[in-house]
């Protein structure tokens, strides 16, 4: 049997006995790893198939509140994994209706829609994560950086290598002088692994029932559906993508941009296989020239795609394969060379004796390690801090630098640029820098 003790009497007796009692936090009552719902971000994900599906999974520790995709077939896995999330096809409708319910937005669409989706989210005061390249045009990159600065929210571009160990090692090794003064950095890739250097297809195709083609086109000029564009091969079309350079360079050029303090080059020189009006070439070689800045001397950065590769390093041992992979980066210094993957992963000095010495005597860890690109952004959203590849100080300027290569490539001319202001002094078509959007797709 039990008897009821008045609360005032019970508390008074505890106090008289000198007892100490605390309110137990809910996360303790919930068991190890429990996070109360109030600790989680409400996340809306735009583009949830393909790489977008990976981004949804990367955010699954938070509350996936809404999912948006124009292709029900591609989105099926994300829909199944998050059955309670609200579903939308048009991100404009989703952001308008759910503005009061969401905290953060991921954008994982084809390149041509990045700017509009990210800008709309920023203007609503939402934290934004956007896949690389940040935008399709230089003007868009500038506008997003400015809007992110004004919004004072946490932003992050999905160049995940920036948050990885290898990128930090590269900077620490270079700053410790293990290859001397860096004079050149070379990049190569087997991209494009989709069709490029082609004309617009003329045969007719029905739009798949699971795809809303008009919404997929978004701000791009209207054209009939064709599988040459969606779901995979859009990267090679200038209306939708940014070619091999846009696909890979925001990964591979990231470490040099960060470690060497790159910004605007003074000159960009393009070479390529024959050009086509609507698609990127089959292969290209683009040389960026950066003037001396502070303690950094003049620097030459060379991009190669279409399976073009840089010369073999002089200090690479005989019998060692070159290049070591289908894509990568090579840093050339006065006292040696360094090679790494496109994300900065697995860096090593090409001189094996020197590399063994480095491993035996590594420099101090100067740059903090992170738990990953998603975790870093989530922490910034909650703390009011800044993620490593934020739009304002890092990914916006990095994307601008990368896209100058495409501008030179498309115009088939050497670009002259003011390295302080970024003003392009060479005459180029204005629509290559800032394109027009279809009616109904402006922000």
N, C-alpha and C positions, 0 to 999 in steps of 0.2 A: 504494500500500500504506500501511497505517497501523500504528502501534505504540502500545501501551497505556502511558501514563505514570502512575505511581502518583499518586493525588490529593495526598498530602502533599508529594511532590516538586514537583508543578505549582504548588500554592499557595505553597510556599516560594520558588520561582523568581520568581513574580509579585511577592512581597513584596520580594525582594532587588532587583528591577528598579525598585522604587518605583511599581509599578502601583497604580491605584485601581479597584476594581470594586464595583458596587452590584447589589443585587437589583432588577430592573426591575419596577415595579408592573404587575399583570395588566391594568389598564385601558389602559395604554400598548400592551402587546402586542396587546390586542384591537382597537386602532384607535380613531379619533376617535369620541366618543360612546358608546363601550362602557362598560357598567356591569356589574360582576360581580354575579352573582345574590345574593350576600350583602349587597349594598347596597340591595336592593329589598324593599319591604314585601310580605308575603303578604296580599292583600286579598280579603275576602268581600263580595259585593255582594248586597243584598236588594232585590228589585224591579229588574228589568233591562230592561224595555220602556219606551217613552215617554221621559219625563225620566230614568228610571233608566238607559236606554240611553246617554243623554248623560253620565251620571255614570260609567258603566263606561268610556266612551271617555276621559273626563277622567282616569281613573286608569290608563290603559293603559301608561303608562311604568313602572308597578310590575308586580308579578306578580299577575295576576288568578287567584287560587287556587280560588275557588268562586263559583258563580252560583246565585241562588235566586229563583224566581218561580213564582207560582201559575198563570200563563197561558203555556203553551208557545208559543202563537201570537205573543203580544206579545214574548216573550223570544227569538224565533228569531234575530234579527240578532245579539244579544250571544252566543248560543250558537255561532253560526257563526264569529264573530270570535275566539272563545276556545275552540277545540275541546278543549283539554287541561284546561280548568277543570272541577272537579267540579260536578255539578248536583244541586240540591235543590228541592223544592217548599215545604217547611215550614222557616222560618228557625229555629224552636226546635230541630229535629233537627240542622240544619246547625251551629248554634253549639255544641250539646252535643258533637257528634261531632268537630268540627274545632277545638275550643278550644285545643289544643296546637299547631295548625298555622298559625293566622292571627294577624296583627298588628293589622289594621285592618278596619273594617266600614263600608260605606256603606248608608244606609237611604233608599230612594226609592219607598216604597209610598204608597198613599192615606193621608190624614192620620190616620185612626183607628188605624193600626198603627204609626205612628212611635214612640210612647212605648214600647211593649212591646219592639220590636226593639232600639231604642237602649238601653233600660235593661238588657236581658239582656246586650248586648255590653259595656256599662260594668261590670256586675258581674263579668264575666269578665276585666276589666282591658284591654279592647281600645280602641284609638283609634276614634272614631266621627265620621262625617260624616253629617248628616241633612238631608234636604230641608226647605224651608220649607212652611208654618209648622212650627216645631219640634214642636209638639204640637197636639192638637185641643182640649184643655181647659187652664184656668189651673192646676189642681192638677198636671197632668202636667208642665207647664213648670217648675214649682217643684221637683218631684221630680227631673227630669232634671238641672237645674242643681246640686242638692245632690249627686246621685250622681256627676256629673262632677267636682265639687270633691273628693269623697272618693277617687275613682279616680285622680286626678292623671294623666290621659291627655290627649292632644290631641283637642279636639272642634272642630267647625265646622258651622254651618248653611249651607245652600245658597242664601243670598241673595247672589249673586255680585257685585252692584253694590257691596257694601261693600269689595271688593278692587279696584275699578276707579278709574281716574283721576278721573272726574267727581265722585265722592263726596268725594275728597280736595280737589279744587278748590273745591267748595261750602264746605267747612269753612274753608279758607284764605281765600276771598273774604269770607265772613261775618265771620270773626275780624279781618280787615284793615279792616272797616268799610265795604265797598263798597255795602251797602244800609242802613247804619245799624243801629239796634237792631231785632231781629226781634220783631214783635208777633203775627203770624199765619203759619201755614203751611197751605196748601190742597192737597188731593189729589183727583184725579178719575180714573175709569176707565170703559171701555166694558164691563167685566165686570159681570154674568155673561154669558159667551158660551156658556152651557149652560142648560138649563131650570131655572128656580127658580119659586117661588110656585106650586107644583103639589101635588096630593094623591098619595098612594101609588097606583101603578097596580094594577089588579085582574086584567088579562088574564094568562094563563099562557104561559110560555116554557120551552123546553127549555134546559138549561145547555149551552153549547158544549162539544164534546168536549175542546177544548184547555184548558179552564178548570176549576180545582178551586174550586167556589163556596164550599164550607165554609171552606176556608183563606183565600179572599178576604175573607169576612166577619170572620174572625179574632175579635177581642173584641166585635164589634158584635152586637146582638140578632139572632136568626135571623129570616130572611124569605126568601121564594122569590126565585130569580134573576129579573131583568128587565134588559133592555138600558138602561133608564132609569137604572141605577146604574153599570154597568160596561160597557166599560172607561173611559169618559170623563166621564160626567155625575155622578159621585159627589160632586163638590165642593159641589153645591147642597143635599145632604141632610145634616141635622145629625148623623145617626148616623155618617156617614163623613167629612164635610168641614167646612169653615169658611167657605163662601160666598166672595163676591167679596173681602171684607175680608181673610180668611185667605189667599187666593190672592195678593193684590197688596201688601198693606200692609207685610209683612215686607221687601219690596223698597223701596217708595216712602217709607215712614216712617223707613227706616234712617238716612239722612243727618241728619235732624233729631234723631233719638234720640241719635246719636253726637255731633253738633256742638253741640247745645244742652243736652246733659246731661239728657235727659228720663228720667223714671222712672215712678212712679205718678201719674196725674192725680188731682185732687181731686173732679172731677165729670165725668160722661159723659152727654150728652143725645142720645137717638136720635129719628129720624123715618124713616118708611118707607111704602112702599105696603102694602096689606093683608098681614097676617101669616098664615102657614100653620103647622100644627103641626110638620110634619116637614122643611120646606124653608125656605131663606132667602128673603127678599122679592125682588121684581123690581128694586127700586131703594131706596137708603137714603141718608140724610145723618146723619152722626154727629159730634158736636162734643165734643172733649176739652178740658177746662180744666186747665191746669197752673199751680200757684201760683208766685210768685217764688222763685227759688233762687239764692243767691249773687249774681253780677252780672247774672243773667238776670231780666227782669221777668216779670210774668204773661204767659202765652202761650196762644193759642187755636189749636187744630189741628182742621181740618175735613176730614172724609172724605166723598166723594161717589162712588157707583157707579151702575150702570144708565144711563150716559150723561148723568148730571147733571154740570154743569160750574160752576166758580167764576166770579165776575164778571170782566169784562175789566180788566186792570191799567190804571190811569190814565196811566201813562207809556209805554204801548205805542203806537207810531206808527200814525197813521191808515192804513188799507189793509193793515195786517198781520193775518193770520188769527188768530182766537182761538176756541177753544184751538188751539195749534199741532199737537196730536196727539190721538189717541183716549184716551190716558192720560198722566198727568204729575203734576208738583208745582210749586207756586207759593209762593215765600217773600216775605212782605210786611214790609218794614222801614220805619223812619222816613224813610229817604232814597232809597228805590227798591225795586224788586222784581226777583226772580230766578226764572227758569223752567228746568226740567230734565225729563228723562224719568223713568220710574218707577224705573230703576236708578241714577239720579243722572247718567246719561249726557247729554252735550251741554249742560252748563249755560251760561246766558247771562243777562246783565242785560237786562231788557226795554227799557230806555232805550238806544237804539243808540249815541248819542254817548258815554254812560258806558261802554258795553261796549267800544267802540273804545279808550277811555282805559285800561281795565283790561287789554286785550290788549297795549297798548303798555307798560304798567307793572305787570306781574303781581306779586303778592306772592311772597315767598320760599316755596319748597316746604318746609313744616314737617313734613308727615306722609309717611313713607316710602311709596314706590310698591311694588306687589307684582307678581308674575308671573301672578297669577290665583288664584281661589278654591281650586282643587285643589292647585296648587303650594305655596301658602301652608300648607295643611293638611299636606301631605306633609312639608314642611320642619319643621313643628312636631312631627310624629310622630317624626322622626329626631333632632331636636335637643333635645327636651324643652321646647321653647318653647311659646308660646301663639299660636293662630291668631286672626285679627281678629274673627271672628264666633263665638267660643267660647261654649259653653253657659252658663258661669258668669257672666261679666262682661258679655256682650253679647246673644247671641241668646235666652237664656232670659228675661231681663228684657224684651227687646223683644217677644217673643211674648206674654208676660203682658199688656203694655200694649195690644197689638193686640187680644187676645181680650176685654179688658174692653168693647170696642166691640160685639162680638157678644153679650156677656152683656146689655148694655143693650138691644140690638136685639131679642133673643128675649123678654125680659121686658116690653118696651114701657114701660119706666120709666126715669126719671133715676137714675143710680147716684151715690151719695155714697161717697167713698173716703178713707181716711186716707192722705195722700200720703207719709207717712214709713214706715208699716208695710205698706201695701197692703191693709189690712183693709177689706172692703166693709161699710159700715154699713147699707146698704139691704138689706131682706130679699129674697132671691132663692132659687129652687129649688136645693137642694144638688146635684141631679143635673146641673145645668148647669155646675157648677164641677168636680165629680168624678163621673164616671159609673161604673156597675157594668160589669164585664166578664163575658162568658160563661164558664161553667165550663171550666177548662183553659187560660184565657188570662190568668192572673195571673202576676206576677213578684215 
